[in-house]
Amino acid sequence: DPAVRMILAEVLETLGYEMIQAEDGQEAARRLADGVKIDLLITDVGLPGMNGRQVADLARERHQELKVLFVTGYAEQAAVRSGFLDPGMDMILKPFAIEEISAKLRAMIEG
């Protein structure tokens, strides 16, 4: 979602982080194949084509300790209950407050 990407880019910039954006899972996969070093992957669960979990799994093939933050509009408990989140992964529900995403990003990146 372009609006969510824009908000995340502003939050990351405000916190002093750099962001590499991708419009969909396929573009994210291409960027990951370029070998770029990333500290945190932020992806929507429900992407067209390659979904967010598939992007995360691909990214973790290259960067095994990569932290992943999933953004979703779906019920968090359903995703957590089904074993969706592996260690180093977290989730935030849309809509979220800027303060909420800022705190979660800071904790994941710096923690």
Secondary structure as UniProt FT lines:
FT   HELIX           2..14
FT   TURN            15..16
FT   HELIX           25..33
FT   TURN            34..35
FT   STRAND          40..44
FT   HELIX           52..62
FT   TURN            64..65
FT   STRAND          67..72
FT   HELIX           76..81
FT   TURN            82..83
FT   TURN            87..88
FT   STRAND          89..93
FT   HELIX           98..110
//
